[in-house]
Amino acid sequence: MAPRLYITAEGQTEESYANNVLKPFLAGRGIFAAVRRVWSSRKHGRVFRGGLRNYENAKADIIRWMKENSGQRDAFFTTMFDLYAYPRNSPGYEAAQAERDPYKKVAILEDALKQDLQHPNFIPYIQLHEFETLILADPAKLDWEYIAHEGPIRNLVEMVAGKNPEEINEGQETAPSKRIIKEIPEYKGQKATIGPLVAAKIDLDVLREKCKHFNEWLTRLEKLNEVGADK
């Protein structure tokens, strides 16, 4: 039986990218994925999805999905969450804050997440530092949507030249999305729709070469039908 992968995405941007890029990529490798935004709150009996504001809500949502598919031996689960503004009540948060190396920081959080959920088929993934990191792997592709912003796009290209986009930090004014918004203010209100469209224009091979942690995650996912129990 082909593996099923259930992806819990932080928001609309990640959900759209996972549906339009990752699902077809994985399907070509015999892995069938389903994607949904994380549960953020419940008001007047309605469930609202999108936005990782509270870890306990996210945990309950992931566990609920696990239970709904508990009868499937080849069901796997993963996340697509941002390190930027990661919930303070998440397991491992304090230990991660003491670590300066972003790769070690995210490893602490992912390991703590896996330990907390206690599911053998769970593969945690936290994006360094947010979705727009993928765009900064090749910001020239922004011209697909912002054709009249030649100068600002050139500024972004020069800004990331020779840099590791995954190491662009999580400061409130310097996070990847903030850097794009500084050059292209319209992006602020369009990121949920434009962000995944632009990222989809960037070849996955380019993303995998420039974004080491993203590549490690994708490598684990594409091998699920080969290794099964070796997760």
N, C-alpha and C positions, 0 to 999 in steps of 0.2 A: 504493500500500500504506500502511495506517495506521501511524503511528510506534509503536514499542514503547519504553517507558521502563523501565529497570531501576534500582530504588531500593535502595541499600545503606543500611540503617537501623542506628543505633547499638545499640539494644536493643529489648526487647519493647514498651516504651511507644511508641516511634517507629514500629515495625513495625505495631502495631495501629492507630495513627492513620492511617498511610499506607494501610493496607488498607481501613479503614472509611470514611475521609473523602476522602483524596486520589485514590484509585483511581476511585471513582464520579464525582467531580468531573471528572477528566481524561477518563474514558470518555465523558462527555457532550460532550466537545470532540473526540472521535475519536482519543484517545490512549490506548493500552492499556498499563497498568503492571503490573509484577511487583515484589514486595518481598521482601527477605530480610534477616535480621540479619547483621551483619558477623562474619566468622570471627575468633574471639578466641584459640583455642588448639586443639592436637591432643594427646590423651593416649590411649595404648594403642590407637592406630588410630582413635579416635573424634574427630570434629570437633565443637567446642563453639562456639556462636554467641551473640553478645550481649556488649557491653562493648568499648569502644574503648580498649584498654590499650596496644597496641603498633602503631605506624604501619606497620611492615613487614608485619605480618600482614594489616592492612586493605588495604594496597596489593596484596599478592599475591591477596587474595580478589577485589578489584575487577577486576584484570587477568584473573584466571581467568574471570570472568563475561563480560568483554569478548571473550576468545578463544572462548568457547563460542557467542557470537552474532556472530562476525566475518563471517558470510555475509549478515547482514541490513544492507542499506544504510541503512534507517531505524531502526536501533537506537541509542538514546540511553541515557546512564548518568548517574546523579546520586547524591548522598549526602544523608543526613539525620543529621549528626553534631552534637554539642554543643560549644560553645566551652569550657564548664566542664570542667575536667580533660582538656583536649585533650592528646594524647601529646606529651611533650617531644622525642621523636625525629622529629617531623613536620617536613617541609620548611617553612622560613620561621618556625619557632617563635621563635628568638632575636630576629629582626627584629620580630616581632609584639609581643613582650614590651616592647620599647622604645617602643611606641605606646600612648598613653593613650586616644585616641578608640576606642571599641569597634567602630565601623563601619570605621575604617581598619585596625584590628587584624585583623578577620575578613576584610577584603579581601586583606590580605597573605597570610594563610593559604590562602584559597581560590585565589588566583593561583598560589601556590607548589604547591598540590596539583594544579592543572591542568597546570602546567609539568612536574611530576614524572611524571604519568601519560601525558602526550603522546598523548592521544586526541582527535581533532577533535570527537567527539560527547559529550564529557564535560562536565557542568555541575556544578561543585562547589557544595555548600551546607553551611554551618556555622551552626547555630542560635545566635543571641544570646539568652541565654547558655546556656540549656538548654531542654528541652521545656516545662517548667512556665511559661516566659515566656508561652506561649499561654494558659495558664489565667489568669495574672495580667492578661491583656488584659480579662478580665471575670470576676473571682473570685466574683461573686455566683452564678455557675452551679455552684459547689461545693455549693450547697444541694440539687442533684439527688441527691447521694450522701450528704451529711452534713446531713440535715434538722434534727438536734438541736444543730447548732453555729452557731446564729444569731449569737451574739456574736463568736466567732473569725472568721467569714466577714465580718462587718461591719468588723472590724479590718483584714482584708486589703483590703477595698474602699476603706477610708479611707487605707490605706497607699499604694495605687497611684493614688489620685485625682489627676488632672492630670499623672501621670508617664508617661514612655515605658517600657513594660514591657521593651523590648529593652535598655534601659540599666540595668536592675536587675543588679547586678554579679555577679562570679563568686567572691566570697569564700566560704570554707568554712562560715561561719555566716550569710551574707547572700545567697547565691545564691537564685534563685526557689524551688526545691524546699525549701530550708532555711527560708524564710520561711513557706511553707505548713505545713511540719512543726511549726514553732514554735507555730502556732495550732491545728493539727489533728494531733497526734502520730500518730494512726492512719494517716495518709497515708503514713508512712515505709514500712510493710510492704505498702501497697496501691497504690503509685504506678504499678506496671506495668499494673494492671488498671483502677484508678479514673481515673488520669490521662487516658488517651485517651478514656474515656467522658465525662468532664467537658469536655474540649477539644472533643469532637464536638458538644456542646450549644451551643457558641459559634458564631454565624454566621460563615462565612468572610469576609463583607464587613466584619465588625467586626475580625477578626484582620488583614485586609489594611490596614485603615485605621490600626490602632494599632501594627502590627509592620511597619515599612517594609522591613526586609531579607527577612522572610518573604514579603511581597507581591512584592518584586522577583524572588524565586525562582519563585514560583507564576506570575507573569506570563510568565517565560521558558518554563516548562513548558507552559502552556496554548497557547502560540503555536507549538509545535514542528511542528504539521501545516501551519502557514502559511508559516513561514520556512525550514524544512528546514536548509539549509546555513548560514544566518545565526544561529549559536549564540552 
